[in-house]
Amino acid sequence: MKGFLAKFTKAGRSQQLGDDDRFGTGLWRHNRDRFLRAVDRYYTTALALHEARNSGDSPQPGPTSAGEEANKSGTDPVDVIVEGTHRLNALVPVLDDITAALHAAHPVTGQIVPGPVRSAVGDAPELLTKASSKVAEAVLAASMARTEAPAGKPIDSSARATERFISDAADLLERAREELARLERS
């Protein structure tokens, strides 16, 4: 057992060192880690909602309430939330590329972007922060669905909110990528 733990710990340290080399230890890494933590929380919440539905521990989500637009595709709102995990997973390599490029071109060791780096990276730091916040908002919407579903309340609006927040995060990452490409061309 000791050998296994030693190998596991050693492998974890080498992965950590690889991430430190690729993403740094400052702001770029912080933005990446914050995004990944939100993705992990979303996954955990979506999985719990999916398992509760499939185990029969909670009633199926009720029909949409009056004034709430019905799901146009006829897709179960839980499936919409679960599909968000796939969309978020597809954003992780995009985020990795952006943060790795930022670290390679402009390594930052602290949490503040120095003036000369600020002019070189434009709004990229804020766009990364906002993308992480949008994923966190998706987590909150999925959590709302998770609390409403067992009571038989409709969760369509929460499912649509998760879709919207994940789309917003994707748009923000794309804007960050475009901003960096634009600044490289200048």
C-alpha positions in Angstrom: 0.0 0.0 0.0 2.8 2.4 0.9 4.4 1.9 -2.6 1.1 2.7 -4.3 0.5 5.9 -2.3 4.1 7.0 -2.9 3.6 6.5 -6.7 0.3 8.2 -6.6 1.7 11.2 -4.7 4.7 11.3 -7.0 2.5 11.3 -10.0 0.3 14.0 -8.6 3.4 16.2 -7.9 4.7 15.7 -11.5 1.3 16.6 -12.9 1.3 19.7 -10.6 4.8 20.7 -11.9 3.6 20.2 -15.5 0.6 22.4 -14.9 2.9 25.0 -13.2 5.1 25.0 -16.3 2.1 25.3 -18.6 -0.2 27.7 -16.8 2.1 29.3 -14.2 1.2 29.8 -10.5 -0.2 33.3 -10.7 -3.3 34.9 -12.2 -3.6 32.7 -15.3 -3.5 29.6 -13.2 -5.9 31.0 -10.7 -8.4 31.8 -13.5 -8.0 28.3 -14.9 -8.4 26.6 -11.5 -11.5 28.7 -10.7 -13.2 27.7 -14.0 -12.3 24.1 -13.4 -13.7 24.1 -9.9 -17.0 25.5 -11.2 -17.1 22.9 -13.9 -16.6 20.2 -11.3 -19.4 21.6 -9.1 -21.7 21.7 -12.1 -20.9 18.1 -12.9 -21.6 17.0 -9.4 -24.9 18.9 -9.2 -26.0 17.6 -12.6 -25.1 14.0 -11.7 -27.0 14.2 -8.5 -30.1 15.5 -10.3 -29.8 12.8 -12.9 -29.3 10.0 -10.4 -32.2 11.3 -8.2 -34.5 11.3 -11.3 -33.4 7.8 -12.4 -33.5 6.3 -8.9 -37.1 7.3 -8.3 -36.1 9.2 -5.2 -37.7 12.3 -6.5 -40.8 12.8 -8.6 -40.3 13.7 -12.2 -40.2 17.5 -12.8 -43.7 18.8 -13.1 -45.1 20.5 -16.1 -44.1 24.1 -16.8 -46.0 26.6 -14.8 -48.4 29.2 -16.2 -46.4 31.9 -17.9 -43.4 29.7 -18.3 -42.5 28.9 -21.8 -42.6 25.1 -22.5 -39.4 23.5 -23.6 -39.6 23.8 -27.4 -37.6 20.7 -28.1 -39.6 18.5 -25.8 -36.3 17.6 -24.1 -36.5 16.7 -20.4 -35.0 19.6 -18.4 -32.8 17.2 -16.4 -31.3 16.1 -19.7 -30.7 19.7 -20.7 -28.8 20.2 -17.4 -26.8 17.0 -17.9 -26.0 18.0 -21.5 -24.4 21.1 -20.0 -21.6 18.9 -18.6 -20.6 18.0 -22.1 -20.7 21.6 -23.3 -18.5 22.6 -20.3 -16.1 19.8 -20.9 -15.6 21.1 -24.4 -14.7 24.5 -23.1 -11.9 23.2 -20.9 -9.4 22.8 -23.8 -10.3 26.3 -25.0 -9.6 27.7 -21.6 -6.3 25.7 -21.3 -5.1 27.1 -24.7 -5.9 30.6 -23.6 -4.3 30.4 -20.2 -1.2 28.5 -21.5 -0.8 31.2 -24.2 -1.1 34.0 -21.7 1.4 32.4 -19.4 3.9 31.6 -22.2 3.8 35.2 -23.5 3.2 37.1 -20.3 4.0 35.1 -17.1 2.4 36.7 -14.1 3.3 35.4 -10.7 0.8 37.3 -8.6 -2.9 38.1 -8.8 -2.4 41.6 -10.3 -1.7 42.2 -14.0 1.3 44.6 -14.2 0.8 47.7 -16.4 2.9 46.6 -19.3 1.3 43.2 -19.4 -2.2 44.8 -19.1 -1.6 46.7 -22.4 -0.4 43.5 -24.0 -3.3 41.3 -22.9 -6.2 43.7 -23.1 -9.5 42.5 -21.5 -8.4 38.9 -21.4 -8.1 38.7 -17.6 -11.6 40.1 -17.1 -13.1 37.9 -19.8 -11.6 34.8 -18.1 -13.0 35.9 -14.7 -16.4 36.5 -16.2 -16.4 33.1 -17.9 -15.7 31.5 -14.6 -18.5 33.5 -13.0 -21.0 32.4 -15.7 -20.1 28.7 -15.0 -20.7 29.4 -11.3 -24.1 30.9 -12.2 -24.9 27.7 -14.2 -24.1 25.8 -11.0 -26.5 27.9 -9.1 -29.2 27.4 -11.7 -28.6 23.6 -11.7 -28.7 23.7 -7.9 -32.1 25.4 -8.0 -33.3 22.6 -10.2 -31.9 20.0 -7.8 -33.9 21.6 -4.9 -37.1 22.1 -6.9 -37.3 18.7 -8.6 -37.9 16.6 -5.4 -40.8 18.9 -4.6 -42.3 18.3 -8.0 -41.8 21.9 -9.1 -41.1 22.7 -12.7 -37.4 23.1 -13.5 -37.6 24.3 -17.1 -36.5 27.8 -16.3 -33.5 26.5 -14.3 -32.5 24.3 -17.2 -32.8 27.2 -19.7 -30.7 29.3 -17.3 -28.0 26.7 -17.3 -28.0 26.7 -21.1 -27.8 30.5 -21.2 -25.0 30.7 -18.6 -22.9 28.1 -20.3 -23.4 29.8 -23.7 -22.3 33.1 -22.1 -19.2 31.4 -20.7 -18.4 30.0 -24.2 -18.9 33.5 -25.7 -16.6 35.1 -23.2 -13.9 32.5 -23.8 -14.2 33.1 -27.6 -13.9 36.9 -27.0 -10.8 36.3 -24.9 -9.3 34.2 -27.7 -10.2 36.9 -30.3 -8.8 39.6 -28.1 -5.5 37.8 -27.8 -5.4 37.1 -31.6 -6.1 40.7 -32.3 -3.3 41.9 -29.9 -0.8 39.4 -31.5 -1.5 40.9 -34.9 -1.0 44.5 -33.7 
